[in-house]
Amino acid sequence: MEVMRLNIDGKECTAYPGQTILEVARANHIEIPTLCHDERVKIYGACGLCVVETEGSPRLSRACATEVAPNMIVFTDTPRLRASRKMTLELLLSGHI
């Protein structure tokens, strides 16, 4: 199986084809918040809390559903991500509080 290299928050990581950003981050002890992710079930990607930024893309990506690519550069904690996660969490909680 081909090994890929990518960078998450400045940390060089190795990954295999088909792995998600979230899987590689967790294997490298890099925290990405999630609510809906459960390794026992098929990827659902509903909560939107696991968003990350990838260099070269204007859109946020869901780490639980985005497969890694060779030489990918990922950021897990930026002002844009914190604002997105805050808004998502507020929307999720608005129906429960």
The first five atom37 places (N, CA, C, CB, O) and aatype in JSON, in Angstrom:
{
  "aatype": [12, 6, 19, 12, 1, 10, 2, 9, 3, 7, 11, 6, 4, 16, 0, 18, 14, 7, 5, 16, 9, 10, 6, 19, 0, 1, 0, 2, 8, 9, 6, 9, 14, 16, 10, 4, 8, 3, 6, 1, 19, 11, 9, 18, 7, 0, 4, 7, 10, 4, 19, 19, 6, 16, 6, 7, 15, 14, 1, 10, 15, 1, 0, 4, 0, 16, 6, 19, 0, 14, 2, 12, 9, 19, 13, 16, 3, 16, 14, 1, 10, 1, 0, 15, 1, 11, 12, 16, 10, 6, 10, 10, 10, 15, 7, 8, 9],
  "atom_mask": [
    [1, 1, 1, 1, 1],
    [1, 1, 1, 1, 1],
    [1, 1, 1, 1, 1],
    [1, 1, 1, 1, 1],
    [1, 1, 1, 1, 1],
    [1, 1, 1, 1, 1],
    [1, 1, 1, 1, 1],
    [1, 1, 1, 1, 1],
    [1, 1, 1, 1, 1],
    [1, 1, 1, 0, 1],
    [1, 1, 1, 1, 1],
    [1, 1, 1, 1, 1],
    [1, 1, 1, 1, 1],
    [1, 1, 1, 1, 1],
    [1, 1, 1, 1, 1],
    [1, 1, 1, 1, 1],
    [1, 1, 1, 1, 1],
    [1, 1, 1, 0, 1],
    [1, 1, 1, 1, 1],
    [1, 1, 1, 1, 1],
    [1, 1, 1, 1, 1],
    [1, 1, 1, 1, 1],
    [1, 1, 1, 1, 1],
    [1, 1, 1, 1, 1],
    [1, 1, 1, 1, 1],
    [1, 1, 1, 1, 1],
    [1, 1, 1, 1, 1],
    [1, 1, 1, 1, 1],
    [1, 1, 1, 1, 1],
    [1, 1, 1, 1, 1],
    [1, 1, 1, 1, 1],
    [1, 1, 1, 1, 1],
    [1, 1, 1, 1, 1],
    [1, 1, 1, 1, 1],
    [1, 1, 1, 1, 1],
    [1, 1, 1, 1, 1],
    [1, 1, 1, 1, 1],
    [1, 1, 1, 1, 1],
    [1, 1, 1, 1, 1],
    [1, 1, 1, 1, 1],
    [1, 1, 1, 1, 1],
    [1, 1, 1, 1, 1],
    [1, 1, 1, 1, 1],
    [1, 1, 1, 1, 1],
    [1, 1, 1, 0, 1],
    [1, 1, 1, 1, 1],
    [1, 1, 1, 1, 1],
    [1, 1, 1, 0, 1],
    [1, 1, 1, 1, 1],
    [1, 1, 1, 1, 1],
    [1, 1, 1, 1, 1],
    [1, 1, 1, 1, 1],
    [1, 1, 1, 1, 1],
    [1, 1, 1, 1, 1],
    [1, 1, 1, 1, 1],
    [1, 1, 1, 0, 1],
    [1, 1, 1, 1, 1],
    [1, 1, 1, 1, 1],
    [1, 1, 1, 1, 1],
    [1, 1, 1, 1, 1],
    [1, 1, 1, 1, 1],
    [1, 1, 1, 1, 1],
    [1, 1, 1, 1, 1],
    [1, 1, 1, 1, 1],
    [1, 1, 1, 1, 1],
    [1, 1, 1, 1, 1],
    [1, 1, 1, 1, 1],
    [1, 1, 1, 1, 1],
    [1, 1, 1, 1, 1],
    [1, 1, 1, 1, 1],
    [1, 1, 1, 1, 1],
    [1, 1, 1, 1, 1],
    [1, 1, 1, 1, 1],
    [1, 1, 1, 1, 1],
    [1, 1, 1, 1, 1],
    [1, 1, 1, 1, 1],
    [1, 1, 1, 1, 1],
    [1, 1, 1, 1, 1],
    [1, 1, 1, 1, 1],
    [1, 1, 1, 1, 1],
    [1, 1, 1, 1, 1],
    [1, 1, 1, 1, 1],
    [1, 1, 1, 1, 1],
    [1, 1, 1, 1, 1],
    [1, 1, 1, 1, 1],
    [1, 1, 1, 1, 1],
    [1, 1, 1, 1, 1],
    [1, 1, 1, 1, 1],
    [1, 1, 1, 1, 1],
    [1, 1, 1, 1, 1],
    [1, 1, 1, 1, 1],
    [1, 1, 1, 1, 1],
    [1, 1, 1, 1, 1],
    [1, 1, 1, 1, 1],
    [1, 1, 1, 0, 1],
    [1, 1, 1, 1, 1],
    [1, 1, 1, 1, 1]
  ],
  "atom_positions": [
    [[0.84, -1.18, 0.0], [0.0, 0.0, 0.0], [0.89, 1.25, 0.0], [-0.96, -0.01, 1.22], [1.87, 1.32, 0.74]],
    [[0.55, 2.2, -0.81], [1.33, 3.42, -0.96], [1.18, 4.33, 0.27], [0.9, 4.17, -2.23], [0.07, 4.61, 0.7]],
    [[2.31, 4.78, 0.81], [2.29, 5.69, 1.95], [2.35, 7.12, 1.43], [3.47, 5.4, 2.92], [3.15, 7.44, 0.55]],
    [[1.5, 7.98, 2.0], [1.49, 9.4, 1.63], [1.98, 10.22, 2.81], [0.07, 9.86, 1.19], [1.9, 9.8, 3.97]],
    [[2.47, 11.4, 2.51], [2.85, 12.35, 3.54], [1.93, 13.55, 3.43], [4.36, 12.78, 3.42], [1.57, 13.99, 2.33]],
    [[1.56, 14.08, 4.59], [0.8, 15.31, 4.63], [1.18, 16.06, 5.89], [-0.73, 15.05, 4.59], [1.87, 15.52, 6.76]],
    [[0.74, 17.3, 5.98], [1.08, 18.16, 7.1], [-0.21, 18.61, 7.77], [1.92, 19.38, 6.64], [-1.09, 19.17, 7.13]],
    [[-0.32, 18.35, 9.08], [-1.47, 18.81, 9.85], [-0.95, 19.71, 10.96], [-2.3, 17.6, 10.44], [-0.23, 19.26, 11.85]],
    [[-1.31, 20.97, 10.91], [-0.88, 21.96, 11.91], [0.63, 21.96, 12.11], [-1.57, 21.68, 13.24], [1.11, 22.1, 13.24]],
    [[1.37, 21.82, 11.03], [2.82, 21.87, 11.11], [3.47, 20.54, 11.44], [0.0, 0.0, 0.0], [4.7, 20.45, 11.47]],
    [[2.69, 19.51, 11.69], [3.23, 18.19, 12.02], [3.19, 17.3, 10.78], [2.43, 17.53, 13.18], [2.14, 17.13, 10.16]],
    [[4.35, 16.75, 10.42], [4.41, 15.83, 9.29], [3.77, 14.5, 9.68], [5.89, 15.62, 8.82], [4.12, 13.92, 10.71]],
    [[2.84, 14.04, 8.87], [2.12, 12.8, 9.15], [2.19, 11.88, 7.94], [0.64, 13.09, 9.52], [2.36, 12.33, 6.8]],
    [[2.06, 10.59, 8.2], [1.96, 9.63, 7.11], [0.54, 9.08, 7.09], [3.01, 8.49, 7.26], [-0.12, 8.98, 8.12]],
    [[0.1, 8.71, 5.91], [-1.27, 8.2, 5.75], [-1.3, 7.22, 4.59], [-2.27, 9.37, 5.51], [-0.35, 7.11, 3.81]],
    [[-2.41, 6.52, 4.51], [-2.64, 5.56, 3.43], [-3.84, 5.99, 2.62], [-2.84, 4.13, 3.99], [-4.75, 6.63, 3.15]],
    [[-3.88, 5.66, 1.35], [-5.03, 6.01, 0.52], [-6.33, 5.53, 1.16], [-4.88, 5.41, -0.89], [-6.41, 4.42, 1.69]],
    [[-7.34, 6.38, 1.11], [-8.64, 6.04, 1.67], [-8.84, 6.52, 3.1], [0.0, 0.0, 0.0], [-9.97, 6.54, 3.59]],
    [[-7.76, 6.91, 3.78], [-7.92, 7.43, 5.14], [-8.47, 8.85, 5.08], [-6.57, 7.41, 5.9], [-8.21, 9.6, 4.14]],
    [[-9.24, 9.2, 6.1], [-9.75, 10.57, 6.19], [-8.79, 11.43, 6.99], [-11.16, 10.58, 6.83], [-7.92, 10.94, 7.71]],
    [[-8.97, 12.74, 6.86], [-8.16, 13.68, 7.64], [-8.34, 13.39, 9.13], [-8.55, 15.15, 7.33], [-7.37, 13.4, 9.88]],
    [[-9.57, 13.12, 9.55], [-9.84, 12.85, 10.96], [-9.09, 11.61, 11.44], [-11.34, 12.67, 11.2], [-8.51, 11.62, 12.53]],
    [[-9.08, 10.55, 10.66], [-8.37, 9.33, 11.05], [-6.88, 9.58, 11.21], [-8.61, 8.22, 10.0], [-6.27, 9.12, 12.18]],
    [[-6.29, 10.3, 10.28], [-4.86, 10.58, 10.34], [-4.55, 11.5, 11.52], [-4.36, 11.2, 9.02], [-3.56, 11.31, 12.22]],
    [[-5.39, 12.5, 11.74], [-5.18, 13.41, 12.87], [-5.22, 12.64, 14.18], [-6.26, 14.53, 12.87], [-4.33, 12.81, 15.02]],
    [[-6.22, 11.81, 14.37], [-6.33, 11.03, 15.61], [-5.13, 10.1, 15.8], [-7.63, 10.22, 15.63], [-4.64, 9.94, 16.91]],
    [[-4.67, 9.48, 14.72], [-3.52, 8.59, 14.81], [-2.26, 9.34, 15.22], [-3.29, 7.89, 13.47], [-1.31, 8.74, 15.74]],
    [[-2.25, 10.65, 15.0], [-1.1, 11.48, 15.34], [-1.37, 12.37, 16.55], [-0.71, 12.34, 14.15], [-0.65, 13.35, 16.77]],
    [[-2.39, 12.04, 17.31], [-2.74, 12.75, 18.56], [-3.03, 14.23, 18.32], [-1.61, 12.61, 19.57], [-2.67, 15.08, 19.13]],
    [[-3.69, 14.53, 17.21], [-4.11, 15.89, 16.88], [-5.62, 15.92, 17.05], [-3.68, 16.31, 15.41], [-6.35, 15.17, 16.39]],
    [[-6.09, 16.79, 17.93], [-7.52, 16.86, 18.25], [-8.3, 17.67, 17.22], [-7.72, 17.46, 19.64], [-7.91, 18.78, 16.86]],
    [[-9.39, 17.1, 16.76], [-10.37, 17.79, 15.91], [-11.72, 17.5, 16.55], [-10.3, 17.32, 14.38], [-12.08, 16.33, 16.7]],
    [[-12.48, 18.53, 16.93], [-13.76, 18.27, 17.6], [-14.77, 17.6, 16.68], [-14.34, 19.58, 18.13], [-14.83, 17.88, 15.49]],
    [[-15.56, 16.69, 17.27], [-16.63, 16.01, 16.53], [-17.8, 15.76, 17.47], [-16.13, 14.67, 15.91], [-17.63, 15.71, 18.69]],
    [[-18.97, 15.6, 16.91], [-20.14, 15.15, 17.67], [-20.71, 13.89, 17.04], [-21.2, 16.25, 17.73], [-21.04, 12.94, 17.75]],
    [[-20.84, 13.88, 15.73], [-21.55, 12.78, 15.07], [-20.65, 11.62, 14.67], [-22.25, 13.29, 13.85], [-21.16, 10.55, 14.32]],
    [[-19.34, 11.79, 14.72], [-18.45, 10.73, 14.23], [-18.42, 9.55, 15.2], [-17.02, 11.27, 14.04], [-18.24, 9.71, 16.4]],
    [[-18.61, 8.38, 14.65], [-18.53, 7.13, 15.4], [-17.9, 6.1, 14.48], [-19.94, 6.66, 15.92], [-18.46, 5.78, 13.42]],
    [[-16.75, 5.57, 14.86], [-16.02, 4.63, 14.0], [-16.8, 3.36, 13.71], [-14.71, 4.27, 14.65], [-16.46, 2.62, 12.78]],
    [[-17.85, 3.08, 14.49], [-18.62, 1.85, 14.3], [-19.65, 1.95, 13.19], [-19.31, 1.48, 15.59], [-20.22, 0.94, 12.77]],
    [[-19.9, 3.17, 12.7], [-20.93, 3.34, 11.67], [-20.34, 4.05, 10.45], [-22.12, 4.13, 12.22], [-19.26, 4.63, 10.51]],
    [[-21.06, 3.98, 9.35], [-20.65, 4.63, 8.1], [-20.53, 6.14, 8.31], [-21.65, 4.31, 6.96], [-21.26, 6.72, 9.12]],
    [[-19.63, 6.76, 7.58], [-19.43, 8.21, 7.69], [-20.74, 8.93, 7.44], [-18.35, 8.7, 6.7], [-21.42, 8.67, 6.45]],
    [[-21.07, 9.81, 8.35], [-22.33, 10.53, 8.27], [-22.09, 12.02, 7.99], [-23.13, 10.35, 9.57], [-22.78, 12.6, 7.15]],
    [[-21.14, 12.63, 8.69], [-20.75, 14.01, 8.42], [-21.82, 15.05, 8.67], [0.0, 0.0, 0.0], [-21.83, 16.09, 8.01]],
    [[-22.71, 14.79, 9.61], [-23.86, 15.67, 9.8], [-23.6, 16.89, 10.67], [-24.97, 14.9, 10.38], [-24.16, 17.95, 10.41]],
    [[-22.77, 16.77, 11.69], [-22.69, 17.86, 12.67], [-21.9, 19.06, 12.16], [-22.06, 17.35, 13.94], [-22.23, 20.19, 12.5]],
    [[-20.88, 18.85, 11.36], [-20.11, 19.97, 10.82], [-19.09, 20.56, 11.77], [0.0, 0.0, 0.0], [-18.47, 21.58, 11.44]],
    [[-18.9, 19.97, 12.94], [-17.92, 20.51, 13.89], [-16.48, 20.15, 13.52], [-18.21, 20.01, 15.28], [-15.55, 20.81, 13.98]],
    [[-16.29, 19.15, 12.71], [-14.94, 18.68, 12.4], [-14.33, 19.41, 11.2], [-14.96, 17.19, 12.13], [-13.36, 18.92, 10.61]],
    [[-14.87, 20.55, 10.83], [-14.34, 21.25, 9.66], [-12.87, 21.64, 9.86], [-15.17, 22.5, 9.37], [-12.44, 21.96, 10.97]],
    [[-12.13, 21.6, 8.78], [-10.73, 22.0, 8.75], [-10.5, 22.83, 7.49], [-9.78, 20.75, 8.77], [-11.32, 22.84, 6.57]],
    [[-9.39, 23.53, 7.47], [-8.98, 24.25, 6.27], [-7.87, 23.45, 5.59], [-8.51, 25.71, 6.6], [-6.99, 22.92, 6.26]],
    [[-7.92, 23.38, 4.28], [-6.85, 22.75, 3.52], [-6.26, 23.8, 2.58], [-7.36, 21.5, 2.72], [-6.99, 24.53, 1.9]],
    [[-4.94, 23.85, 2.55], [-4.27, 24.85, 1.73], [-4.68, 24.7, 0.27], [-2.74, 24.74, 1.87], [-4.69, 23.59, -0.28]],
    [[-5.03, 25.82, -0.35], [-5.41, 25.82, -1.76], [-6.9, 25.71, -1.99], [0.0, 0.0, 0.0], [-7.35, 25.83, -3.13]],
    [[-7.67, 25.48, -0.93], [-9.13, 25.37, -1.09], [-9.81, 26.51, -0.33], [-9.63, 24.0, -0.58], [-9.51, 26.73, 0.84]],
    [[-10.72, 27.22, -0.98], [-11.44, 28.3, -0.3], [-12.53, 27.78, 0.63], [-12.05, 29.25, -1.32], [-13.03, 28.51, 1.48]],
    [[-12.9, 26.51, 0.47], [-13.99, 25.93, 1.25], [-13.45, 25.17, 2.46], [-14.84, 24.99, 0.38], [-12.34, 24.64, 2.44]],
    [[-14.26, 25.13, 3.51], [-13.93, 24.3, 4.66], [-14.28, 22.85, 4.31], [-14.69, 24.77, 5.94], [-15.23, 22.6, 3.57]],
    [[-13.51, 21.92, 4.85], [-13.73, 20.5, 4.59], [-14.08, 19.78, 5.88], [-12.48, 19.85, 3.94], [-13.52, 20.1, 6.94]],
    [[-14.98, 18.83, 5.81], [-15.3, 18.0, 6.98], [-14.23, 16.92, 7.1], [-16.74, 17.36, 6.87], [-14.08, 16.08, 6.22]],
    [[-13.49, 16.98, 8.19], [-12.36, 16.06, 8.37], [-12.8, 14.6, 8.4], [-11.63, 16.39, 9.65], [-12.04, 13.72, 8.0]],
    [[-14.03, 14.34, 8.85], [-14.51, 12.96, 8.95], [-14.83, 12.36, 7.59], [-15.74, 12.9, 9.83], [-14.88, 11.14, 7.45]],
    [[-15.04, 13.2, 6.59], [-15.48, 12.71, 5.29], [-14.52, 13.05, 4.15], [-16.83, 13.27, 4.97], [-14.78, 12.69, 3.0]],
    [[-13.42, 13.73, 4.46], [-12.48, 14.14, 3.43], [-11.26, 13.23, 3.44], [-12.05, 15.61, 3.62], [-10.55, 13.14, 4.45]],
    [[-11.02, 12.56, 2.34], [-9.85, 11.68, 2.25], [-8.59, 12.51, 2.05], [-10.02, 10.67, 1.1], [-8.61, 13.55, 1.39]],
    [[-7.51, 12.02, 2.64], [-6.23, 12.71, 2.52], [-5.7, 12.59, 1.09], [-5.21, 12.15, 3.52], [-6.07, 11.7, 0.34]],
    [[-4.82, 13.53, 0.76], [-4.15, 13.53, -0.54], [-2.67, 13.75, -0.29], [-4.75, 14.63, -1.5], [-2.29, 14.35, 0.72]],
    [[-1.81, 13.29, -1.2], [-0.38, 13.49, -1.02], [-0.04, 14.97, -0.88], [0.39, 12.89, -2.2], [-0.56, 15.82, -1.61]],
    [[0.83, 15.26, 0.07], [1.34, 16.61, 0.32], [0.26, 17.61, 0.74], [2.02, 17.13, -0.91], [0.47, 18.82, 0.65]],
    [[-0.87, 17.12, 1.2], [-1.95, 17.98, 1.68], [-1.46, 18.75, 2.91], [-3.23, 17.14, 2.03], [-0.73, 18.22, 3.75]],
    [[-1.88, 20.01, 3.01], [-1.57, 20.83, 4.18], [-2.89, 21.2, 4.83], [-0.73, 22.11, 3.8], [-3.75, 21.82, 4.2]],
    [[-3.04, 20.8, 6.1], [-4.31, 20.94, 6.82], [-4.11, 21.81, 8.05], [-4.86, 19.55, 7.22], [-3.1, 21.72, 8.75]],
    [[-5.1, 22.67, 8.3], [-5.11, 23.51, 9.5], [-6.37, 23.17, 10.29], [-5.06, 25.04, 9.14], [-7.47, 23.15, 9.73]],
    [[-6.21, 22.9, 11.59], [-7.35, 22.49, 12.4], [-7.82, 23.55, 13.39], [-7.01, 21.25, 13.15], [-8.87, 23.38, 14.01]],
    [[-7.07, 24.64, 13.54], [-7.46, 25.65, 14.53], [-7.07, 27.04, 14.03], [-6.79, 25.36, 15.89], [-5.95, 27.51, 14.27]],
    [[-7.99, 27.67, 13.35], [-7.79, 29.04, 12.86], [-8.99, 29.87, 13.3], [-7.63, 29.06, 11.29], [-10.01, 29.32, 13.68]],
    [[-8.88, 31.2, 13.25], [-10.04, 32.03, 13.6], [-11.28, 31.69, 12.77], [-9.7, 33.5, 13.43], [-12.39, 31.67, 13.3]],
    [[-11.09, 31.42, 11.5], [-12.23, 31.06, 10.63], [-12.89, 29.77, 11.11], [-11.76, 30.91, 9.17], [-14.12, 29.68, 11.13]],
    [[-12.09, 28.78, 11.48], [-12.64, 27.51, 11.95], [-13.35, 27.67, 13.29], [-11.53, 26.46, 12.07], [-14.42, 27.1, 13.5]],
    [[-12.75, 28.44, 14.2], [-13.39, 28.66, 15.5], [-14.74, 29.34, 15.32], [-12.5, 29.51, 16.42], [-15.71, 28.97, 15.99]],
    [[-14.83, 30.32, 14.42], [-16.1, 31.01, 14.16], [-17.12, 30.05, 13.56], [-15.89, 32.22, 13.22], [-18.29, 30.07, 13.94]],
    [[-16.7, 29.22, 12.63], [-17.6, 28.26, 12.0], [-18.12, 27.25, 13.02], [-16.9, 27.52, 10.85], [-19.31, 26.95, 13.05]],
    [[-17.23, 26.73, 13.85], [-17.63, 25.75, 14.86], [-18.57, 26.36, 15.9], [-16.41, 25.17, 15.56], [-19.52, 25.72, 16.34]],
    [[-18.29, 27.6, 16.27], [-19.16, 28.28, 17.24], [-20.57, 28.43, 16.67], [-18.58, 29.68, 17.62], [-21.55, 28.14, 17.35]],
    [[-20.67, 28.89, 15.43], [-21.97, 29.07, 14.8], [-22.69, 27.72, 14.65], [-21.8, 29.75, 13.42], [-23.89, 27.63, 14.9]],
    [[-21.97, 26.7, 14.25], [-22.57, 25.37, 14.08], [-23.09, 24.85, 15.41], [-21.55, 24.39, 13.5], [-24.2, 24.31, 15.48]],
    [[-22.3, 24.99, 16.46], [-22.73, 24.52, 17.78], [-23.94, 25.3, 18.28], [-21.57, 24.62, 18.78], [-24.85, 24.72, 18.87]],
    [[-23.95, 26.61, 18.05], [-25.11, 27.42, 18.45], [-26.37, 26.96, 17.72], [-24.84, 28.92, 18.16], [-27.43, 26.88, 18.32]],
    [[-26.25, 26.67, 16.43], [-27.4, 26.19, 15.66], [-27.87, 24.82, 16.16], [-27.05, 26.1, 14.17], [-29.07, 24.58, 16.27]],
    [[-26.93, 23.95, 16.47], [-27.3, 22.63, 16.98], [-28.0, 22.73, 18.33], [-26.05, 21.75, 17.1], [-28.95, 21.99, 18.6]],
    [[-27.54, 23.63, 19.17], [-28.11, 23.77, 20.51], [-29.39, 24.59, 20.53], [-27.11, 24.41, 21.42], [-30.17, 24.48, 21.48]],
    [[-29.63, 25.39, 19.51], [-30.8, 26.29, 19.52], [-32.12, 25.54, 19.64], [-30.81, 27.13, 18.25], [-33.08, 26.07, 20.19]],
    [[-32.17, 24.34, 19.16], [-33.39, 23.56, 19.27], [-33.51, 22.79, 20.57], [0.0, 0.0, 0.0], [-34.5, 22.1, 20.79]],
    [[-32.5, 22.91, 21.43], [-32.48, 22.12, 22.66], [-32.43, 22.96, 23.93], [-31.32, 21.19, 22.64], [-32.56, 22.43, 25.03]],
    [[-32.23, 24.23, 23.79], [-32.12, 25.08, 24.99], [-33.29, 26.04, 25.05], [-30.79, 25.88, 24.98], [-33.38, 26.84, 25.98]]
  ]
}
